[in-house]
Structures are given as C-alpha cells and as structure tokens.
Amino acid sequence: MASRLVLVIGDLFVPDRAPFKKLLTPGKIGQILCLGNLTDASTFDFLRGLAPDLQLVRGPFDLTNADHPTSTIPTNTPLSKVVAHGSLRIGLTHGHTIIPQADPDSLLIAARQMDVDVLLWAGTHKFEAYELEGKFFVNPGSATGAFSTGWGGGPGGGEDVIPSFCLMD
C-alpha cells in the first residue's frame, strides 16, 4: 500500500449529494473501509477507483447485483469483517445488527466478539468517536448528509445531519 491514509466512509444513500467526491482524488488514499449503504453502483465504482484496497461490509440498504442485475456491488458482501494494520485489528460493521443500535455496551460486546482494537460502525448518520475499556470506537457519520428518522436528524428531527467521513493515518 503506497499511502497509509485510510478512508472510513458509510451511509452514502444519496449519490447526487456527494460533496466528498470533490475532496478525494485517486492515489492519495491507500485503503477504503466502507461501512455500507451504498445505494448505487456508480458510487461503488468511484470508491473502487479511488484506492487500491476497498474493504466493504453490507448495510441494510445496499444495492447488490443480487438485487439489481446491473449493480457492480458484490452479492457476497459480509455483514462484518476484520482488517489488520500491523498489530492493530480493526472491525467493520454497519451497526444495524447491533441491538440496541449505537449503544456503547453493545458495541463493546461486538468489539470483544470480533477481538478488535478499533470498531468502526455506522447507521446513526452522525460522527462519533470515543474510547471504552481500552478499545476505540468510530462512526464516520453519513458521507452525503443523509437524514435519519431514528436518531433525531433530518426534517422535524431537530438536528441537521452534516456530511462526514474519517481519514486515518
């Protein structure tokens, strides 16, 4: 991997509202960790061309080639996976399978089950990062600022969702 930069991105939903595309150029990022909800093949293809290594987990709204014949998103995308950076183990999950969703204790249980140092999760559309019992937890938010009906964002929810993603070095 030429670059050590790792892009963490998730909850893409609205491809025509994708300000992140202007900020990212091929050759600058070594790996992308995508936490799901890729709702169109063109965004998947954009991410695939952005970095030599694209790691992807499935969200509840992914459009795979099983769902739509022209999609290039793989059908066998897992719900969770672990990637290693040296001795650092990073767990990826969309988070919709963690109950209660975004609950720190439930996320800690998932991190222990995956035996990871860092757990990346999505689903709330809101950036969050914290440490708990020696493990680090990061939610990159929604890359397109898609609102969420379940977490206070969007119309009538009180809180606007700000597009966000994370870069790790």
C-alpha positions in Angstrom: 0.0 0.0 0.0 1.7 3.2 -1.2 -0.3 5.6 1.0 -1.0 4.9 4.7 -4.2 7.0 4.6 -7.3 5.0 5.3 -10.7 6.5 4.4 -13.6 5.4 6.6 -17.0 6.1 5.0 -20.5 4.9 5.3 -24.2 5.6 4.9 -23.9 7.1 1.4 -27.5 6.9 0.3 -27.8 10.0 -1.8 -25.2 9.8 -4.6 -26.1 13.1 -6.2 -25.5 14.8 -2.8 -21.9 13.6 -2.5 -19.6 16.5 -1.6 -16.9 14.1 -0.5 -16.2 13.2 -4.2 -14.6 16.6 -4.8 -12.3 16.2 -1.8 -10.9 12.8 -2.8 -8.5 12.1 -5.6 -7.0 8.7 -6.7 -3.5 8.0 -5.5 -3.9 9.8 -2.1 -5.6 7.0 -0.2 -4.3 3.5 0.3 -7.4 1.8 1.7 -11.1 2.5 2.0 -13.2 0.9 4.8 -16.8 1.3 3.7 -19.5 0.6 6.3 -22.4 0.0 3.9 -25.5 1.6 2.5 -24.1 2.0 -1.0 -27.3 2.6 -2.9 -25.9 2.9 -6.4 -23.2 1.2 -8.5 -21.6 4.5 -9.6 -20.5 5.4 -6.1 -19.2 1.8 -5.6 -17.2 2.2 -8.8 -15.9 5.6 -7.7 -14.7 4.2 -4.4 -13.1 1.2 -6.2 -11.2 3.5 -8.4 -10.1 5.8 -5.6 -7.9 3.3 -3.7 -6.2 0.0 -4.5 -7.9 -1.7 -1.5 -11.6 -1.4 -0.9 -13.0 -3.3 2.2 -16.8 -3.3 2.3 -19.4 -4.5 4.7 -23.1 -4.8 4.0 -25.7 -2.2 5.2 -29.4 -2.8 5.2 -29.9 -0.7 2.0 -27.0 -1.8 -0.2 -27.9 -2.4 -3.8 -26.0 -5.6 -4.7 -26.0 -7.4 -8.0 -28.5 -9.9 -6.5 -30.9 -7.0 -6.0 -30.3 -5.3 -9.3 -28.6 -7.0 -12.3 -26.6 -4.0 -13.4 -25.1 -3.3 -10.0 -21.4 -4.0 -9.5 -21.6 -4.3 -5.7 -20.8 -7.9 -4.8 -23.6 -10.1 -3.6 -21.4 -11.9 -1.0 -20.6 -8.7 0.9 -20.3 -9.7 4.6 -22.2 -8.1 7.5 -18.9 -7.6 9.4 -15.2 -8.2 8.9 -11.8 -7.6 10.5 -8.8 -6.0 8.8 -5.3 -5.7 10.3 -2.9 -2.8 10.1 0.2 -4.3 11.6 -0.8 -5.5 15.1 -3.9 -3.2 15.1 -7.1 -5.1 14.4 -10.0 -3.0 13.0 -13.5 -4.4 13.0 -16.1 -3.1 10.4 -19.8 -3.4 10.7 -22.7 -1.3 9.6 -24.3 -1.5 13.0 -27.9 -2.4 12.1 -27.3 -5.9 13.6 -26.2 -4.4 17.0 -29.1 -4.2 19.4 -29.7 -1.6 20.8 -28.2 0.3 17.9 -25.2 2.5 18.8 -25.3 1.5 22.5 -21.8 1.7 23.9 -22.1 -1.5 25.9 -23.5 -3.4 22.8 -20.7 -2.0 20.7 -18.1 -3.1 23.3 -19.6 -6.6 23.2 -19.3 -6.6 19.4 -15.7 -5.4 19.6 -14.9 -8.2 22.1 -16.6 -10.9 19.9 -14.6 -9.7 16.9 -11.4 -9.4 19.0 -10.6 -6.0 17.7 -8.8 -2.9 19.0 -10.9 -0.5 16.9 -14.6 -0.9 16.0 -15.9 1.1 13.1 -19.7 1.2 12.8 -22.4 3.2 11.0 -26.2 3.6 11.0 -26.7 6.7 13.0 -25.5 9.1 10.3 -23.7 11.1 12.9 -20.0 11.3 13.6 -18.9 9.8 16.9 -15.5 8.7 18.3 -14.7 7.5 21.8 -12.6 5.1 23.9 -14.1 2.5 26.2 -12.3 -0.1 28.2 -9.1 0.1 26.1 -10.9 -0.1 22.7 -11.6 2.7 20.3 -15.0 3.2 18.6 -15.6 5.4 15.5 -18.7 6.1 13.5 -17.8 8.2 10.4 -21.4 9.6 10.0 -23.1 9.9 6.6 -20.8 10.8 3.8 -23.7 12.5 2.0 -25.5 14.0 5.0 -28.5 11.6 4.5 -31.0 12.2 7.3 -32.0 9.5 9.7 -35.6 9.1 11.0 -34.4 7.1 14.0 -31.7 9.4 15.5 -33.1 12.9 15.5 -31.7 14.0 12.2 -33.5 15.5 9.2 -36.9 17.1 8.7 -38.7 17.5 12.0 -36.0 15.6 13.9 -34.4 18.7 15.4 -30.8 18.0 14.3 -29.4 18.5 10.9 -27.0 15.8 9.7 -23.7 17.2 8.5 -21.9 15.2 5.8 -18.8 13.5 7.3 -16.2 10.8 6.8 -12.9 9.9 8.6 -9.3 9.7 7.4 -7.0 7.6 9.5 -3.2 7.6 9.2 
